[in-house]
Amino acid sequence: MSDKLRDPETFAKANADQQESRLSDEDQSRVDEFLARGVNSVERKPFRPVFLIFLLIAVVTGFSLLSQGIAIWAGVY
């Protein structure tokens, strides 16, 4: 590996130059047009995994309590 690519900033610049030259202007405009319409054009709230975990815990706890209640009501316990 050359010394130029060992430096993170130089590597990032070289990688960015490579990324920019992958698409022609026409292809890039088509990609931009596609991303600006339909499902891709809707602004979304950021994903919150912690909320999802708490929601999952609440649902599992609720179903557990419900099943215990049904078992007591049916005379299993």
C-alpha positions, 0 to 999 in steps of 0.5 A, a space after each residue: 500500500 502506498 504512503 499516500 493511501 495510509 493517510 485517512 484524508 488523502 484516502 478519503 479524497 481519492 475515494 471521493 474522486 473515484 465516486 464522483 466519476 462513476 456516473 455520467 451527468 445524464 445518469 446522475 440526473 436520472 438518479 436525482 429525478 428518481 429520488 425526488 419522486 414517489 416514496 423517496 420524496 417523503 420526509 421521514 422522522 428519524 428511526 428510533 430503535 430505543 422506542 421500538 425496544 420499549 414498545 416491544 417490551 410493553 406488547 410482550 408484557 401486555 400479552 403475558 399479563 393477558 394470558 395469565 388473566 385468561 388462565 386464572 379466569 379459566 381456572 387453570 391456576 
